[in-house]
Structure formats: structure tokens, C-alpha cells
Amino acid sequence: MPTFVYMTNCDGCGECVDICPSDIMHIDPTYRRAYNIEPNFCWECYSCVKACPQNAIDVRGYSDFAPLGHSVRVLRDEEKSTISWRLRFRDGREKSFVSPIRTTPWGSIKSASDYAAPSPEALSSQELAHEPDGLNIDRLPALSPDQLKQGVV
């Protein structure tokens, strides 16, 4: 569900621009309001929705779960630290989904340059950088070649 901005609610603070990982949220230079320059490239991470203090960003529902005539409304609740989606169908039925807003303090995540360069062994490993340490586990779960031959049980 790509995002879009209600221009009347947007105050042009730029929170959505700063947090968008695909760099598609921009501030219009004339009207000083945010807009999604390319909805087709939206990663659907909803970081902009979660970051918007004005609740000015909403999502377009896909026709496979929200048919024509529906509405999707996203609400951010700072006090409860949640974000919720409410779908209203044409026949009046409503469905609500609530998720926690998971954030870390600004600047608490180390940048890639703060880590040591990977060793040659790490470059040939199938693990991603800093796994499993970054996941706070001893090792990643893996199947042995014999278990792979047996198939999933």
C-alpha cells in the first residue's frame, strides 16, 4: 500500500523526508508540503506514516484485500506508542490492526563506518555483516546437508 499525503494536514516538517529509506518523500518548494514523488517505488515500510507528527500520511489499499470504495486510515498514538490501520469496506464493515511503533533513540544505531572491516573468511560466509552478534544470538539456525535432503517435516 503506497503512501500519500493529505496536503491540508501536512505542516512541511520534513520528518517523512528524513526517514524515507527509498528517498521518495519530498517537500514541495512552492507549497512547503510533503508528497510522494513515485508511489510505485514505495517500499511500504510505513516509516513516514510512523514518523509524521500530524497524521498527514495515509496509505492506498490494494484491491486484493480492500476493494473499490474502501478507505484505509492510519493513526499514530504517541502515548500508547502504537500505530493502527482501520479499513472500512463499502458495506460498512471495519477491520482494525494495531502494531507497536518500534523506535530507537536518534543516533543510537552505529553506522557502517563504526564497525571493523570484515575478514576474508567473513566475506565468503553466507551470514550477513555482524550476524549473529547483531541479533544477540550465539549462532544462526541452520539445516545440515542431511536435513536438507530429508525435506521439511
C-alpha positions in Angstrom: 0.0 0.0 0.0 1.9 3.1 -1.2 1.6 6.2 0.9 0.1 9.6 0.0 -0.1 12.9 1.9 -3.1 14.9 2.9 -1.8 18.4 2.0 -4.2 20.1 4.3 -2.8 18.2 7.4 0.8 18.4 6.4 2.9 21.2 8.0 6.0 20.6 6.0 8.1 19.5 9.0 10.1 17.0 6.8 10.1 14.1 9.3 8.9 11.8 6.5 11.6 13.1 4.1 14.3 12.4 6.7 13.2 8.8 7.4 12.2 7.5 4.0 14.6 4.7 3.0 13.8 4.9 -0.7 14.1 8.7 -0.8 10.7 9.3 -2.5 9.2 11.6 0.1 9.9 15.2 -0.9 8.9 18.7 0.2 7.2 20.8 -2.5 9.3 24.0 -2.7 6.2 26.2 -3.5 3.7 24.9 -1.0 6.1 23.6 1.6 4.1 20.3 1.9 5.4 16.7 1.7 4.5 14.5 -1.2 5.4 11.0 -2.5 7.2 11.6 -5.8 6.9 8.0 -7.0 4.4 5.7 -5.3 5.5 2.7 -7.4 8.9 2.8 -5.7 7.4 2.8 -2.1 8.9 0.1 0.0 5.8 0.0 2.1 7.8 0.2 5.3 5.5 3.0 6.6 8.4 4.7 8.3 6.9 8.0 7.0 3.5 7.2 8.4 5.0 6.3 11.8 7.2 9.5 11.8 4.5 12.0 10.8 3.5 14.0 13.9 0.5 15.4 12.0 -1.0 12.1 10.9 -1.0 13.6 7.4 0.3 10.5 5.6 -2.1 7.7 4.7 -1.9 4.5 2.5 -3.7 3.4 -0.5 -5.2 -0.1 -0.1 -4.6 -2.8 -2.7 -7.7 -4.2 -4.4 -6.9 -7.8 -3.3 -7.9 -7.0 0.3 -9.6 -3.6 0.2 -11.9 -3.4 -2.9 -13.0 -0.3 -4.6 -14.9 2.1 -2.4 -12.8 1.3 0.7 -10.9 3.6 2.9 -7.7 2.9 4.9 -6.9 5.2 7.7 -3.6 5.2 9.6 -3.4 6.6 13.1 -0.3 7.2 15.3 -0.8 7.2 19.0 2.3 8.7 20.8 1.0 8.0 24.3 0.4 4.3 23.6 3.4 4.1 21.3 1.3 2.3 18.7 0.3 2.7 15.1 -3.0 1.4 13.8 -4.7 0.9 10.5 -8.5 0.9 10.1 -10.1 -0.4 6.9 -13.6 0.5 6.1 -15.3 -1.6 3.4 -18.1 -0.4 1.1 -20.6 -2.5 3.1 -19.7 -0.6 6.3 -17.6 -3.4 7.9 -14.5 -2.2 9.6 -11.2 -4.0 10.5 -8.6 -2.6 12.7 -4.9 -3.6 13.1 -2.7 -2.3 15.8 1.1 -2.5 15.9 3.8 -1.1 18.3 6.0 1.7 17.0 9.4 0.3 17.4 12.0 3.1 17.5 15.4 3.6 18.9 16.8 6.9 20.2 18.3 9.1 17.4 21.9 8.3 16.9 21.9 5.1 18.9 22.4 2.9 15.8 26.0 2.6 14.7 26.9 3.5 11.2 28.7 1.0 8.9 31.9 3.0 9.3 31.8 2.4 13.1 32.3 -1.4 12.5 35.6 -3.1 11.9 36.3 -4.2 8.3 35.2 -7.8 7.6 37.8 -10.5 7.5 38.3 -12.6 4.3 36.6 -15.5 6.0 33.6 -13.3 6.7 33.4 -12.2 3.1 33.0 -15.9 2.0 30.4 -16.7 4.7 26.7 -16.8 4.0 26.0 -14.7 7.1 25.2 -11.1 6.7 27.5 -8.5 8.3 27.6 -8.8 12.1 25.3 -11.8 12.2 24.6 -13.4 14.7 26.1 -10.7 17.1 23.7 -8.1 15.8 20.7 -10.4 16.6 22.0 -11.1 20.1 22.2 -14.9 19.5 25.1 -17.3 19.6 24.6 -18.7 16.1 22.1 -18.7 13.3 19.8 -21.7 13.0 20.8 -23.8 10.0 20.0 -27.2 8.5 22.7 -29.7 7.8 23.0 -31.1 4.3 21.4 -34.4 5.5 18.4 -32.5 6.9 18.0 -30.6 3.6 17.7 -34.0 1.8 15.0 -35.1 4.2 12.8 -32.2 3.4 10.6 -30.2 5.7 8.7 -32.2 8.3 
